[in-house]
């Protein structure tokens, strides 16, 4: 019997039992809708998480760390971050990946030559007493590469990035503008930031004195007796855009810690070496005495951020860094674990939806069996005029396939509608009252709904195996006598 004739016969048989076919299809529709909705929710969570990592610039960067001075002296290093250059921010070093090489300028130059590395940016951070806009307070200073491709220097409230690596210019954060008392970010542009240090003997102090050499102003002034001097000035050329998330402070972008004031890396490095804290000086002296560091060597960087040309190159760059005796950390390390977790979640959600489709398969089998009882005489006539057992089976398989495909298509459409309505309700009653932007909690790729339709088709055909075999075994003689 031709294919089109079988298909036409299957549709005719289903039309003759519209109510039963509709109810059977409803079971498939519900099962497919549940599967697609649940799995699309799990895929949506995974996509939102990975897109958040990508927006935070975590796929193109990795953190690199070397052997510290404390480690060179075989003494435990403190994770406490001090100011004034004593302990710049850096990653917590895993115990099983202790680096064997100091991250100095030579190491940075070697890293920059690794294929796939766009540039390397050492972490130079220190606390400094500054004066700006007539106010004196302590601020966190950080060095940055110029030019810099990191997303943390992509958006500005006012101004622009530092012009060149040798410029005495600075880019400040949005909060710094408020702390300094500026009315707006634009007002801060062009203003100078003064780095203050204790005035040396014979050096002119900023402190005003009376005729008798006594300080003017309040007696309880906190200014040291020796006064202070301006050692370095930087001109503000840019104010970074305030990063917000759900109405509050936004997350950090990239692996490099944020700083209130960003200056060229060369100037930050020079300042940190010239104004090293007492604790660091003692450690360096001990390291030189023990031979762990050469007499003319400067202390290495605690960490650096390596930016790659393509996230695919992260694995190879990490292997090269390990061979150099350096440690590294990348968010890619966690991706396999994240994917495994979401695979488990999606499997559980799909299993729950699959139970609904399994229940629907019993309905399909029941419909086919009832159809055999009603059409026994018809089957007998078909076999009497020459229909083969294979053709009888195909008729029932085609009927089940039609139920599966129709139920799969309508179920996928229903799942899409559920996703749209759920997203709108979540935004209207949950996200919008909190000031958050719209978030798509579901992800419905083409392979998901196509797979759901094929799965519904497969389950329907499997459910028709027994009824089809039973119909093919009918004795035509007995069938013709059947009322």
C-alpha positions as CSV (number, residue, x, y, z in Angstrom):
1,X,0.0,0.0,0.0
2,X,1.5,3.4,-1.0
3,X,2.7,5.7,1.8
4,X,0.2,8.5,1.0
5,X,-2.7,5.9,1.2
6,X,-1.5,4.8,4.6
7,X,-1.3,8.3,5.8
8,X,-4.7,9.2,4.5
9,X,-6.2,6.1,6.1
10,X,-4.6,7.0,9.4
11,X,-6.1,10.5,9.3
12,X,-9.5,9.0,8.4
13,X,-9.5,6.6,11.3
14,X,-8.6,9.4,13.7
15,X,-11.3,11.7,12.4
16,X,-13.9,9.0,13.0
17,X,-12.9,9.0,16.7
18,X,-12.3,12.7,17.2
19,X,-12.9,12.9,20.9
20,X,-10.8,10.0,21.8
21,X,-7.9,11.1,19.5
22,X,-8.2,14.7,21.0
23,X,-8.0,13.4,24.6
24,X,-5.0,11.2,23.7
25,X,-3.3,14.1,22.0
26,X,-3.9,16.2,25.0
27,X,-1.8,13.9,27.1
28,X,1.1,14.2,24.6
29,X,0.7,18.0,24.5
30,X,0.9,18.3,28.3
31,X,3.9,16.0,28.5
32,X,5.8,17.8,25.7
33,X,4.9,21.2,27.2
34,X,6.2,20.2,30.6
35,X,9.5,18.8,29.2
36,X,10.2,21.8,27.0
37,X,9.2,24.3,29.8
38,X,11.4,22.7,32.4
39,X,14.4,22.1,30.3
40,X,14.2,25.6,28.8
41,X,14.2,27.0,32.3
42,X,17.4,25.1,33.2
43,X,19.0,26.3,29.9
44,X,17.9,29.8,30.6
45,X,19.6,29.8,34.0
46,X,22.8,28.4,32.4
47,X,22.7,31.0,29.7
48,X,22.1,33.9,32.1
49,X,25.0,32.8,34.3
50,X,27.4,32.4,31.4
51,X,26.3,35.7,29.9
52,X,26.9,37.4,33.2
53,X,30.5,36.0,33.3
54,X,31.0,37.2,29.8
55,X,29.6,40.7,30.6
56,X,32.0,40.8,33.5
57,X,34.9,40.2,31.1
58,X,35.9,36.9,32.9
59,X,36.4,34.8,29.7
60,X,39.2,36.8,28.2
61,X,41.3,37.3,31.3
62,X,43.1,35.2,33.9
63,X,44.9,36.0,37.1
64,X,48.6,35.0,37.4
65,X,50.6,34.9,40.6
66,X,54.1,34.2,41.5
67,X,56.3,33.3,44.5
68,X,56.0,36.0,47.2
69,X,58.8,37.4,49.4
70,X,57.3,35.7,52.4
71,X,57.3,32.3,50.5
72,X,60.9,32.9,49.5
73,X,61.7,33.1,53.2
74,X,59.8,29.9,53.9
75,X,57.3,31.8,56.2
76,X,53.5,31.8,56.0
77,X,52.2,34.8,54.0
78,X,49.3,36.8,55.4
79,X,46.2,37.1,53.3
80,X,45.5,40.5,55.0
81,X,45.8,43.4,52.6
82,X,47.6,46.3,54.0
83,X,48.0,49.8,52.6
84,X,50.9,51.8,51.3
85,X,52.3,49.0,49.3
86,X,52.7,46.4,52.0
87,X,50.3,43.9,50.5
88,X,48.6,44.7,47.2
89,X,45.4,42.9,46.5
90,X,45.9,39.4,44.9
91,X,44.3,36.0,44.7
92,X,44.4,33.4,47.5
93,X,47.0,30.9,46.3
94,X,45.9,27.3,46.3
95,X,48.0,25.1,48.5
96,X,48.5,22.5,45.7
97,X,49.7,25.1,43.1
98,X,52.4,26.9,44.9
99,X,54.5,28.9,42.3
100,X,58.3,28.6,42.3
101,X,59.1,31.8,40.4
102,X,58.8,35.4,41.4
103,X,56.5,37.5,39.2
104,X,59.0,40.2,38.3
105,X,59.4,42.4,35.2
106,X,61.4,39.7,33.4
107,X,58.6,37.2,34.0
108,X,56.0,39.7,32.7
109,X,58.1,40.2,29.5
110,X,58.2,36.5,29.0
111,X,54.5,36.1,29.5
112,X,53.8,38.9,27.0
113,X,55.6,36.8,24.3
114,X,53.4,33.7,24.8
115,X,51.3,33.1,21.7
116,X,47.7,34.2,22.3
117,X,48.5,36.8,25.0
118,X,47.3,40.2,24.1
119,X,48.9,42.0,27.1
120,X,49.8,41.4,30.7
121,X,48.9,43.9,33.4
122,X,50.6,43.7,36.8
123,X,48.6,44.4,39.9
124,X,50.0,47.5,41.7
125,X,47.8,48.8,44.5
126,X,48.6,51.0,47.5
127,X,46.9,53.3,49.9
128,X,47.8,57.0,49.7
129,X,46.9,60.2,51.5
130,X,45.8,62.7,48.9
131,X,44.4,66.2,48.6
132,X,41.9,67.1,46.0
133,X,39.3,69.9,45.7
134,X,40.5,71.3,49.1
135,X,39.9,68.0,50.9
136,X,42.4,65.6,52.3
137,X,41.7,61.9,52.8
138,X,43.1,58.5,52.1
139,X,42.3,56.7,48.8
140,X,43.2,53.5,47.1
141,X,45.5,53.9,44.1
142,X,45.9,51.4,41.3
143,X,48.1,51.1,38.3
144,X,46.7,50.4,34.8
145,X,48.0,49.7,31.4
146,X,47.6,52.5,28.8
147,X,45.9,51.8,26.5
148,X,43.7,49.3,28.3
149,X,41.1,46.9,26.7
150,X,39.5,45.8,29.9
151,X,35.7,46.5,30.2
152,X,36.3,48.4,33.4
153,X,37.6,51.3,31.3
154,X,35.0,51.1,28.6
155,X,32.3,53.3,30.0
156,X,32.8,56.9,31.3
157,X,30.5,59.3,33.0
158,X,32.7,62.1,31.8
159,X,36.1,62.5,30.1
160,X,38.2,59.7,28.6
161,X,41.0,57.2,29.2
162,X,44.6,58.3,30.1
163,X,46.3,59.6,27.0
164,X,49.7,57.8,27.1
165,X,51.7,55.6,29.5
166,X,53.9,58.5,30.6
167,X,51.2,61.1,31.3
168,X,50.6,62.4,34.8
169,X,46.9,61.7,34.4
170,X,44.3,59.8,36.3
171,X,41.0,58.1,35.8
172,X,38.8,58.1,39.0
173,X,35.7,56.2,40.0
174,X,32.2,57.6,40.4
175,X,32.3,57.3,44.2
176,X,35.6,59.2,44.3
177,X,33.9,62.2,42.7
178,X,31.3,62.2,45.5
179,X,33.9,61.7,48.3
180,X,35.9,64.6,46.9
181,X,32.9,66.9,47.0
182,X,32.5,67.6,43.3
183,X,29.0,68.5,42.2
184,X,29.2,66.4,39.0
185,X,31.7,64.1,37.2
186,X,32.2,66.8,34.6
187,X,33.3,69.3,37.3
188,X,36.1,66.9,38.4
189,X,37.7,66.9,35.0
190,X,40.9,68.9,34.8
191,X,41.3,69.0,38.6
192,X,44.6,67.8,40.2
193,X,45.1,65.1,42.7
194,X,48.1,65.7,45.1
195,X,50.0,62.8,46.6
196,X,51.0,63.9,50.1
197,X,54.2,62.8,52.0
198,X,55.8,63.9,55.2
199,X,57.9,67.0,54.6
200,X,61.7,66.5,55.0
201,X,63.9,68.8,57.0
202,X,64.4,72.0,55.2
203,X,61.6,71.2,52.8
204,X,58.9,73.7,52.4
205,X,55.7,72.6,54.1
206,X,52.1,73.2,53.1
207,X,51.3,74.0,56.7
208,X,50.8,77.7,57.4
209,X,52.8,79.1,60.4
210,X,52.5,82.1,62.6
211,X,55.2,84.7,63.2
212,X,56.5,82.6,66.1
213,X,56.7,79.4,64.1
214,X,53.5,78.0,65.5
215,X,50.8,76.5,63.3
216,X,47.8,78.6,62.6
217,X,44.2,77.3,63.0
218,X,42.8,74.8,65.5
219,X,45.1,73.6,68.3
220,X,43.8,70.0,67.8
221,X,45.0,69.9,64.1
222,X,45.9,66.4,63.0
223,X,48.8,67.6,60.8
224,X,52.2,66.3,61.9
225,X,54.6,68.8,63.3
226,X,56.9,68.4,60.4
227,X,54.1,69.2,57.9
228,X,53.4,67.6,54.6
229,X,54.7,68.1,51.1
230,X,53.2,67.4,47.7
231,X,55.3,64.7,46.1
232,X,53.3,64.1,42.9
233,X,50.3,65.5,41.1
234,X,47.9,63.9,38.6
235,X,45.3,65.6,36.5
236,X,41.8,63.9,36.3
237,X,41.0,63.2,32.7
238,X,38.1,60.7,33.1
239,X,35.4,59.6,35.5
240,X,34.3,56.0,35.2
241,X,30.6,55.2,34.8
242,X,28.9,54.0,38.0
243,X,28.1,50.3,37.7
244,X,24.8,49.3,39.2
245,X,22.9,46.0,39.7
246,X,19.3,46.0,40.8
247,X,19.6,49.5,42.2
248,X,22.8,48.8,44.2
249,X,26.5,48.7,43.5
250,X,27.4,46.5,40.5
251,X,29.9,43.6,40.4
252,X,33.6,44.0,39.6
253,X,34.5,43.6,36.0
254,X,37.5,41.5,35.1
255,X,40.0,40.0,37.4
256,X,41.8,43.2,38.3
257,X,40.6,44.7,41.6
258,X,39.0,48.1,41.3
259,X,40.7,51.2,42.6
260,X,39.4,54.7,43.5
261,X,42.2,56.3,41.4
262,X,43.8,54.8,38.4
263,X,47.2,56.0,37.2
264,X,49.7,54.7,34.6
265,X,51.3,51.4,35.7
266,X,54.8,52.8,35.4
267,X,54.0,55.8,37.8
268,X,52.2,53.5,40.2
269,X,55.1,51.0,40.2
270,X,57.7,53.7,40.8
271,X,55.7,55.3,43.6
272,X,55.1,51.9,45.4
273,X,58.9,51.2,45.3
274,X,59.9,54.7,46.5
275,X,57.3,54.7,49.3
276,X,57.5,51.1,50.4
277,X,56.1,50.3,53.8
278,X,58.3,49.4,56.7
279,X,57.2,45.8,56.8
280,X,58.0,45.2,53.2
281,X,61.4,46.8,53.6
282,X,62.2,44.4,56.5
283,X,61.1,41.4,54.4
284,X,63.1,42.5,51.4
285,X,66.2,43.0,53.6
286,X,65.8,39.5,55.0
287,X,65.3,38.1,51.5
288,X,68.5,39.7,50.3
289,X,70.4,38.5,53.3
290,X,69.3,35.0,52.7
291,X,70.0,35.1,49.0
292,X,66.4,34.4,48.0
293,X,66.5,37.7,46.1
294,X,69.5,39.3,44.5
295,X,71.0,42.5,45.9
296,X,69.8,44.6,43.0
297,X,66.5,42.9,42.5
298,X,63.2,44.6,43.3
299,X,60.3,42.8,44.8
300,X,58.0,41.0,42.3
301,X,54.3,41.7,41.8
302,X,51.9,39.7,43.9
303,X,49.7,39.0,40.9
304,X,49.0,40.1,37.3
305,X,46.1,39.9,34.9
306,X,46.8,38.3,31.5
307,X,44.4,39.2,28.7
308,X,44.2,36.7,25.8
309,X,43.2,37.3,22.2
310,X,40.7,34.4,22.2
311,X,39.1,32.6,25.2
312,X,40.1,29.3,23.4
313,X,43.8,30.2,24.0
314,X,43.3,30.2,27.8
315,X,44.2,26.5,28.3
316,X,47.4,26.7,26.2
317,X,48.5,29.9,27.9
318,X,47.9,28.3,31.3
319,X,50.1,25.4,30.4
320,X,52.9,27.7,29.4
321,X,52.5,29.7,32.7
322,X,52.7,26.5,34.7
323,X,55.9,25.5,32.8
324,X,57.4,28.9,33.8
325,X,56.8,28.1,37.5
326,X,53.9,30.5,37.9
327,X,50.4,29.9,39.1
328,X,47.2,31.0,37.4
329,X,43.4,31.1,37.9
330,X,40.7,31.5,35.3
331,X,36.9,31.2,35.4
332,X,37.3,28.5,32.8
333,X,38.4,26.3,35.6
334,X,34.9,26.4,37.0
335,X,33.1,26.1,33.7
336,X,33.2,22.3,33.6
337,X,31.8,22.1,37.1
338,X,29.1,24.6,36.2
339,X,28.2,22.6,33.0
340,X,28.1,19.4,35.1
341,X,25.7,21.0,37.6
342,X,23.4,22.3,34.9
343,X,23.5,19.0,33.1
344,X,22.2,17.3,36.3
345,X,19.6,20.0,36.8
346,X,18.4,19.7,33.2
347,X,18.3,15.9,33.4
348,X,16.2,16.1,36.5
349,X,13.8,18.6,35.0
350,X,13.6,16.6,31.8
351,X,12.9,13.4,33.8
352,X,10.0,15.0,35.5
353,X,8.6,16.1,32.2
354,X,9.3,12.7,30.7
355,X,7.1,11.1,33.4
356,X,4.1,13.1,32.0
357,X,4.9,11.9,28.5
358,X,5.2,8.3,29.8
359,X,1.7,8.6,31.2
360,X,0.5,9.9,27.9
361,X,2.0,6.8,26.2
362,X,-0.3,4.6,28.1
363,X,-3.2,6.7,26.8
364,X,-1.9,6.1,23.2
365,X,-1.7,2.4,23.8
366,X,-5.2,2.3,25.2
367,X,-6.6,4.3,22.2
368,X,-4.9,1.9,19.8
369,X,-6.3,-1.2,21.6
370,X,-9.8,0.3,21.7
371,X,-9.5,1.0,18.0
372,X,-8.6,-2.6,17.3
373,X,-11.8,-3.8,19.1
374,X,-13.9,-1.4,17.1
375,X,-12.3,-2.2,13.7
376,X,-11.8,-5.9,14.0
377,X,-14.2,-6.6,11.1
378,X,-12.5,-3.9,9.0
379,X,-9.1,-5.4,9.6
380,X,-10.4,-8.8,8.7
381,X,-11.7,-7.4,5.4
382,X,-8.4,-5.8,4.6
383,X,-6.5,-9.0,5.3
384,X,-9.0,-11.0,3.2
385,X,-8.5,-8.8,0.2
386,X,-4.7,-9.2,0.4
387,X,-3.4,-6.7,3.0
388,X,-0.2,-8.0,4.7
389,X,0.6,-8.0,8.4
390,X,3.3,-5.3,7.8
391,X,0.7,-3.0,6.2
392,X,-1.7,-3.5,9.1
393,X,1.1,-2.6,11.6
394,X,2.0,0.5,9.5
395,X,-1.6,1.8,9.7
396,X,-1.5,1.8,13.5
397,X,2.1,3.2,13.6
398,X,0.9,6.0,11.3
399,X,-2.0,6.8,13.6
400,X,0.3,6.8,16.6
401,X,2.8,8.9,14.7
402,X,0.2,11.5,13.8
403,X,-0.8,11.8,17.5
404,X,2.8,12.1,18.5
405,X,3.7,14.8,15.9
406,X,0.6,16.8,16.4
407,X,0.9,16.6,20.2
408,X,4.7,17.5,20.0
409,X,4.1,20.5,17.8
410,X,1.2,21.9,19.9
411,X,3.1,21.1,23.1
412,X,6.2,23.0,21.9
413,X,4.0,26.0,21.0
414,X,2.3,25.8,24.4
415,X,5.7,25.7,26.1
416,X,6.8,28.8,24.2
417,X,3.6,30.6,25.4
418,X,4.2,29.5,28.9
419,X,7.8,30.9,28.8
420,X,6.6,34.2,27.4
421,X,3.8,34.6,30.1
422,X,6.1,33.5,32.9
423,X,8.8,36.0,31.9
424,X,6.3,38.8,31.8
425,X,4.8,37.9,35.2
426,X,8.2,37.6,36.7
427,X,9.2,41.0,35.4
428,X,5.9,42.6,36.4
429,X,5.7,41.3,40.0
430,X,9.3,40.5,40.9
431,X,11.9,42.4,38.9
432,X,10.2,45.7,38.2
433,X,9.3,46.5,41.8
434,X,13.0,46.0,42.7
435,X,14.2,48.3,39.9
436,X,15.8,45.4,37.9
437,X,15.7,45.2,34.2
438,X,13.9,42.5,32.2
439,X,15.5,39.0,32.3
440,X,14.7,36.1,30.1
441,X,14.5,33.2,32.4
442,X,13.9,30.6,29.6
443,X,16.0,29.6,26.6
444,X,14.2,27.7,23.9
445,X,16.8,26.7,21.2
446,X,15.6,25.0,18.0
447,X,17.2,21.7,19.0
448,X,15.0,21.6,22.1
449,X,11.6,21.8,20.5
450,X,12.7,19.6,17.6
451,X,14.1,17.1,20.0
452,X,10.8,17.2,22.0
453,X,8.8,16.5,18.9
454,X,11.0,13.6,17.9
455,X,10.8,12.3,21.4
456,X,7.0,12.5,21.4
457,X,7.0,10.7,18.0
458,X,9.3,7.9,19.3
459,X,7.2,7.4,22.5
460,X,4.0,7.3,20.5
461,X,5.4,4.7,18.1
462,X,6.7,2.6,21.0
463,X,3.3,2.8,22.6
464,X,1.7,1.4,19.4
465,X,4.0,-1.6,19.2
466,X,1.8,-3.9,21.1
467,X,-1.5,-2.8,19.6
468,X,-0.1,-3.0,16.1
469,X,1.3,-6.5,16.7
470,X,-2.1,-7.5,18.1
471,X,-3.9,-6.2,15.1
472,X,-1.6,-8.0,12.7
473,X,-2.3,-11.3,14.4
474,X,-6.0,-11.1,13.9
475,X,-7.4,-14.1,12.1
476,X,-9.3,-12.8,9.0
477,X,-11.9,-15.6,9.2
478,X,-12.8,-14.9,12.8
479,X,-12.6,-11.1,12.1
480,X,-15.2,-11.4,9.4
481,X,-17.6,-13.2,11.8
482,X,-17.0,-10.5,14.4
483,X,-20.0,-8.2,15.0
